[in-house]
């Protein structure tokens, strides 16, 4: 049995007092497993990530990590607990080098990581060898695919227990997108629980152990991979209310 890492239980949240973007949303993520979240643009997928990561406080419901409530905790406190987010937009500092971007999250937490920083950095350059040649380059000078690789390398360095990945393949070529999905699977195989959001519905379904459909701020369908396979076109059309 895989440990329950994240339990989002009937969460309602929004950016204005009288407007709810999420309504009674429930989902779970287990250690070493990928949970997929799919839906149309504007359905509230990124709002789920912001709420779990502490950037938006839920109005009601519960968010539990390893059985403990984390609702309302500041984002930096969640990072120290082993929660990592790879956002849709770049989180890199463009005028810092690749190496500086990678090491910055560790250097500020020496007590947590001890003397393992150098060993972890060497390990991550072995996993992402293309970054070794560009480690002195400014992050802002990298291509979109290379910047995404730095984002995943930075997550790997921190060895999180839970990772929320928001639209990792957007704007990438099919070849680079497949590399990205391979990194996600590698993280899951290492024991990390993954919440994956991506517009490539077929790919999300194929690599997720459980899938959730978000429509207009509500979970309208959820189930295992086998329930989502088959005539996916018809299923997605029905669950998301699409006419195509």
Secondary structure by P-SEA (a helix, b strand, c coil): ccccccccccccccccccccccccccccccccbbbbbbbcccccaaaaaaaaaccccccbbbbbccccccccccaaaaaaaccccccccccccccccaaaaaaaaaaacccccccaaaaaaaaaaaaccccccccccccccccaaaaaaaaaaaaaaacccbbbbccccccccaaaaaaaaaaaaaaaaabbbbbccccaaaaaaaaccbbbbbccccccccccccccccaaaaaaaaaacccc
